[in-house]
Amino acid sequence: MKKLIRLLALMLCVMMACCGMAAADEYVYKLPLVDEPTTLTVYMQMASGSQQLMETLNDSPTIKKLEELTGVHVEWTCPPIGDDGTFFNMLIASGDYPDVFVAADEISRYPGKVDGAIADGIIINHNELIEKYAPNYLAMFNAQSANDQLAMKTDSGVYKMADNGSNVVRGKQHTGMIIRKDWLDALGLEVPTTFEEFTNVLRAFKENYDVVVPFAFAGFSDYFITNGNVLSAGYGVTWDTFILDDEGKITHSYLQPGYGEFLEMLAGWMKEGLIDVDNINRTHDDCRKLFFAGQTGVIEIGNWETQEVQQLGKLEDEKFEIAPVSSLRKAEGEEIMGYSNVLGRPGGFRYFISTSCKNPELAMKWIDCLYDPQINLLNTFGVGDLGDGTTTYVIKENGEYDYSDDLRNNPDFPFATYRLLHYIQNLTTQILDSMELAQYNAQINLDCWDVWTKNVDDSRIVPGAIELTADEDVLVNEIMTEIKTYMSELALKVICGEADVAAWTEAVAGLEGMGINDAIAAQQAALDRFNAR
């Protein structure tokens, strides 16, 4: 009996020792991340405009504080501002990768995206590291709905590490048309909602105001036109993308009967001079300048620009007033148009560890610390007291953070530019509702959201979370590059009166021979995999 008791006692001691070893091996998040200063190399784009304020990211007080807190010094590799992807492609071709990629745009363009980059030996599958060393990220991930969690993994189950977006703007259409409301009032006209009403308003602007063109936009494929598809949705199409049909299956806009009607409408506007051929080469900034100068009556903007547009317009004309215009319809109605890219659930990807990284455990710990709410506050609002009598943020009575007047009223730079010295957007992981509400608190912002979002959704848009395999990606790109080049050139000819709609109809009939059905099949296979998750 005594021998049995001794044996049980020995087994209990062994079990307790094993449990103690397991507990000792379990990672517990704390700062700093290392006992001795350590260096990581990180690829990341600098925000456009920030180069006016700092030569490198390590000049930012925020980055300096991040290094102090984590014990990790970062050597940054940054592509030139405005780079078209060439820098990243050359970096990949070199085979000499940084430890960490902060590269949402670049990886999204890579054949097969995340899974393709893993298969090609550029980045690692970081799932095991996340499970061991990313408690902050997992807390964010586990707080999402089941559907959102599906969108936050690839088809093969790899976690997508990105930001969690903002609850304030979720479900809203964030871009749209604005119109000179003071001109409408002077002419006794209402804000148009149908194509017919909009056409009549453009005619009135052309007849009564000294405009260069009544409606100015930066090309038919420009983001501000295609994000909400405000001109094409009423005809059941987008400019040049795959869409979902009535049964939720993949098809393409070119194949829809409404596309020819859409082109006829634009051709009529071009013939009357309501739009002009310069739209093809005009930039978004060009359109804004025409709008401020009273040389156009309608432009497309994002809601982040709305207050600025209203303020700058009043500097040119004290009567200047704007109003939002909804996606146009053939006739008055309340039916939902499903071609609007409303801001949706999380599901993008941003942070990756390369196969060249010699310390992937530390790399994951560093990425995970970005999901620490306090580190997110640092990367959003900066360090606070700068030691020179100024501060980057204030804390309001309700406990919310806000940017300080020192940042907002800098004499040398506009606030949107100057805050980039302290706001490191690519390292933020949760867009704070308080910040969004402060940015969009003007009535004109709320009006734009209401009008642009009314009776539109993304039910006909192919989900952005679907993932083509590398082979599918190559196939679709090869087919659609040729098709889009051919069809977009023909569409412009129809709009400019150099070809008729019959030529478009004939070209559509030939798309099967160019392989469009194979491209649709590849997209459908990706959608089926997504739906089966």
N, C-alpha and C positions, 0 to 999 in steps of 0.2 A: 504493500500500500504506500509505504514511504517512498519507494522507488518510483511509483506512478506519479506521486505528487511532485517529486523532484523533476521528472520528465516533463510534466505539464508546465511546471514553473519555467523550465528551460525553454520550452516551445513558446511560451508567452513572452519571455524576454527577447527571443529571436524575432518574433512578430513585431514587438514594439520597436526594436532596433530598425527593422526594415521599414516600418511606417515612418520612423524618424528620418531615415535616409530619404524616403520619398518626399517627405515634407520639406527636407532641406534642399532637395533638388527642384522643388516647385518655384517658378519665378514669381517674385513679388515686385510689382512696379514701384519704383522710387526714383527720386532725382537726387544727385546726378546719376546718370546711367552707368558710369564707369568710375573706377577708383583712381585711374590716371588719365590725363588728357589724351584723347584718341582722335584720329582724323578719319573722316569718310569723304568720298568724292561723290558729288551729286550733280546730275544734269537737270536743269530747270530753266524755263523761259523767264526772263525779267518782264515785268508788266510794261506795256507801251507807255512811255512818258517818264518812267522811273530813271531812265538814263540821264535825264536832266538834273537829277538829284544825287546820284551816286555812280561811281565807276564800276563797282562790284557790289554784289549783295552783302558782302561783309562790311560795307560802309553803313548799313542800316543799323540803327540802335536796337531794333527788334531782333535782328539776327545775332548781334553781339550778346544780347541778353539770353537768347536761346542757347548759345554756346556756353555761357556762364552757368545756366541752370542744368544743362545736360552733361557738360564736360566733353562734348563732342564738337571738334572744330570741323567745319565743312569747307572743302575746296570745291567751288562751284564751276561747272561748265555750262555756259549760257550761249544759245544761238544768237546771231544778230537780230535786233528788233526787225520784225517784218519778214523774217526768213520764211521761205515757202516750203520748208521741209528738207532742203538740200543739205543743210548742216547736219541734221539728224541722220540722213541717209549716208553721208560720208563717215559719220562716227560709227555707224553700224558696219559699214564696209571695212573700216579699219580693224575691227575685232578687238579694239582696246576700249572697253566699256568702263564707265564710272560704276561705283558700287550701287548707286540708287538712281533710277530714272523717275523724275516727276514729269510725266509725258503723256497726258491724256490724249491730246490731239494726235501726237505722233504714233502711238500704239494703235489708236483707232483706225489709222490709215494703213497699218501694216497688214499684209495678207494673212487672214485668219485671226487678226487682232491678238488678244492675249494668248489664246491657245496656239496660234501660229508662231508667235514669238518664243513661246516655251519650246515648241517642237524644233525650232531652228536654233536653239541653244543660245538665245540672247538674254532671256530672263528665266528665273527659276519658278517652279510651282511653289508658292510660299505658304500653302495651307498648313503644313506641319509647323512651320515657324509661327504662324498666326495663333494656332492652338496653344503653343507653348509660351510665346513672348508678346502677345498683343491683347492684354485684358481690356484696355481702353477701347480698342476697335471692336472687340467682341461684345462689349457692353452696348455700344451703339448698334451693332448688327442685330443683336438679340432683342432690341427694343422695337425693331421694325415689324410690320405685319408680315404674315406668311407670304403674301404676294410680292411684297417689296423685297423680301429675302431672296425669292426666286430670281428677281431682276438683278440682285447684287452678287450673283455667281454666273460663271460661264456655263456653257453646255456641259463641260467636263467637270463642273463643280468647283472651279477655282474661285476663291473670293476676289471680288473687285473692291479694291481699297480706294475710296474716293470720298468726297464730301457728302454730307447728308442733306444738302439743299436747305430750303427755307419753307416753313409752313405758311408764311405770309403770302408768297407768290405762287404756291402750288395750286394747280388747277386754273391759273389765269393765263390769258393770252397777253404776252408782254410787248408785242410790237403791233403797229397798225398805222392807218392813215390819220393825218390831222388836216384840218381845213381852216382857212381864214374865216372865222365866224363873223368878224366885223364886216367883211365883204358880203357875206350872206345876209346879215341884218340890213345893210344898206340897200340891198337889192330886193328885200322882202322875201327871201328864200329860206327854206328849212334845210337842215342837214340831210343830205340824200342817203337813202338806204338801198335803192334799186339801181340797176345799170341805167335805166332810162332817166331817172332823176339825176344821177351823177353826170350823165352826158349833158343834160340841160344846164346843170350848174357850170360845167366846164365851158360850155358855149357862152354863158353869161359872163364869166370871168374874162374870156377872150374878147368879148365885145365891149366891156365896160372898164377894163383895167389894162394898163400898159405892161402886159406880161410877156416874157420871153416864150413861155409855154404854160398853159393852164395847170398841167399836172406834171411834175418833175419827179423822176425816180431813177435809180442807178442801175439800169439794166433789168431785163425780165427775169434773170436768174439770181438777182441780188438777194441777199439774206432778208432784207427788210420787206421784200415782196413775197418771197417764197415761205418765210417762217409762218405766216398766217394764211398764205395763198388767198389774199383778200380779193384779187381780181379774177382768179380762176375757180375758186371753190363753188361759186354759183353755177358753174357749168359742169361740176362734178369731176374736176381734174386738178392736178398740180402742173407746174411748168414742165418737169422732166423726171418724175420719180415713180417708183413702184408704189401702188396703193392697194387697198383691200376692196374687194367687190362686195355685193350684197350678202354673200354667204361667208364673208371673212376670209376668202382665198386671195392669194396674190395675183395681181394683174398689173398693167402699166397704164399710166395716163394717156400715152400716145394712142392706145387702142380704144379709147372711149369716144363715143359719137359726139359728146359735148366739146371735144377739143377743137373740132373744125369750127363750131359756133363761137368758141372763145377767140379763135384767130380772126374770124370775121368781125367781131366786135372791136378788137384792137386795130384791125385794118381800117375800120370806119373812123376811129379816133385819130389815127395817123393821117388819113386823107383830109380830115377837117382841121388838122393842126392843133388838136387837143392834147396830143403827145407829140414828141418829135424824135427824129433819128438820133439826136445827140444823147438821148437816154441810154444808148448802147455804151457810150464812153463816159458818161457823167458819173462822178463819184457821189457818195452820200454827203460829204461835206459840200460839194458843189450845189446839191439840192437845198441844203440848209441855207447857204448863202443867198440863193435865189429867193427863198422864202422870206428871209429877213429883209431883203431889199424890195419886196413887193413885186417880184418878177415871176412868181408862180403862186398859185392859190392852194395847192395840195401837195403834200409830201408824205413820205413814210418815215417813222421814227421808232425808237424804243422808249419805253416809259421811263427809263433812267435819264432820258434827255429832256423830258417834257418841261420841267420847271425852267431849265436853262433856255430852252427854245422860247418860252413865253417871256422870260426876262430880257433876252437879247433882242427879241422882236420889238419890244416896247421902246428900246433905245433908238430904234430906227423910226418907229411910228407909234405915238402914244395911244392911238386907237387900236393897235394890234391886239387881237383876241383870237384864240384858237379853240377848236372843238374836235373831239374824236369822231371818226367815221367808221362804221361797222363794215364787216365783210359784205360785199355787194351781192344782191340777189336779183334773179330775173323778175320776181314780183314780191309784193309784201307777203310775209308769212312768218310763222314761228317754227318751221321745221329746222332740225339740227343739221348744220353743215359740218361734216366730220373731217375736214382737211386742215385743221388748225393745230400747229405744234404748241399746244398749251404746255406750260411748265408742269412736269409730272413728278413721279416718284424717283427716289435715288436709284442708281443703277449704272452709273458711269464707272470709269476706272482712272486712277491717277498715279498711284505709287507702286513701283516695281523694284525688285532686287535683281541685279544682273548676275550672270554666270561668272563674271570676273571678280565678284566680291569675295574677299578673303575672310571677312567676318560677318556672315549673313545674320547671325544672331543679334549682333549689335545694330546692324542695319534695320532689322525688324523692330528692335526696341526703340530706335530713333523714330521710325515711321509711326509706331504706336503712340509715342509720347505726344504726337500732334493731335491725337484724339482725346488727350487730357483736357477737360474743360478750361483749366487755368492756362494751359499753353495755347489753346485756341483763342482765349481772350487776348493773350499777348500778341499773337499773330494778326489779330483783328484790330485791336486798338493801340498797340504799341506798349512802350514801357511805362507810360505815365510821366512822372517827374523826370525832366531832361537835365536837371541840374543847372539850368541857366535862367530859372524863373518862369519857364514855360512847361506845359504838360501836354501829353497827347490825348488824354481823355479826362472826363469828369464822371462821377457817379451821382446819379440823380436821387431824389428822395425815395423813390420806389426801388432803389437798388440797381437800376439798369445803368449800363455804361453808355456814354455818348462821346463823340469826338469833341475835343475842346475848341473854344474860340481861337486859341493860338493856332490850331491847324486850319480851322475854317476861314480865318481872316488873315492868312499870310500875305504880306504885301507883294511878294515876288512871284507867287504861283497860285493858280486856281486851286481850290480845295481838292477837287477830284485828282489833280496831279500831285499836290504836296503830300497828301496822305499816303501815297505810294512809298514814301520813305519809311513808313511805319506799318502800313497794312500790307502784309505779304499774302496775297490772296491764294496763291497756289499751295500755301502751307496751312490754310484754314480748313477745318473739317466739318464745321457746323456753322452755317450762315445764321446769325442770331436774329430772331424775330424782331427784337427791339431796334436793331440796326436797320432792318428792312422797313419797319414802320416809320422810323425817323426819316428815311430817304424818300418814302412815297406817301408822305402825310398831307400833301397839298390836295385840294379838291380836284384839281385838274388831273392828278395822278389817279385818283379814285374813279373819276369819270371815264378816263381812258380804259382802265381795267373793266369797268362795267360794260362799256359799249363794245370794246374789242372782243370781250369774252361772251357776250350775249348770244345764245343759240349756236355756239360753235363748240366742237370738241375734237378729239384726235381719233375718233372711231374708225376712220378710213385711212389713217396713217399707219404704215408698217412699224411695229414696235422697235424702238431704237435698241432694245436689249437683245434682239436676235443676233446670232453670230454665225457667219459663214465659215466653213472650213477654209483652210488655205487654198485648196484646189478649187472650191466653189468661188472663192474670192477672185482668183486669177481668171476663171472662166467668165464670171459676170463682168469683170472689168474689161476683158478683151472684147466681149460682145457689145457691152453698152457704151464703151468709149467710141466705137465706130458708129453705133446707132445714134447716140446723142449728138455727135458732131454733125452727122448728116441731117437729122431731123431739126436740130436747133437752127441750123443755117437755113433750112427750108422754111421754118416757122417765121424767121425774120424776113425772108423774102415775101411771104404772104402778107405779113403786117405792113411792110413797106410798099406793097402794091406791085412787086416784081414777079409774083406768082399768084395763082388763085387757089381757092380751097380745093378745087378738083385735083390739083397737083398734090396737095397734102393727102387727100383720100387715097390716091394712087400709091403714094409712098407708104402709107400705113399698111396697105395690102401686101407690100413687099417685105415687111418687117419679119415675117415668119422665116423667110429665106435668109435673113441676116442673123437668125438664131435667137430672136427675142424669147421664144417659148422655152429654150434651154435656160436662159437667164431667169425666167419666171420660175421654172422648176427648181433651180438652185435656191432661190429666195424662199420658195414654198417649203423646201426641205428644212431650211434653217428655222422657219416659222413653226413647222411641225415639231422640231426638237424643242423649241422654246415652250410650246404649249404642252408638251409631254413632261416637262420638268416636275 
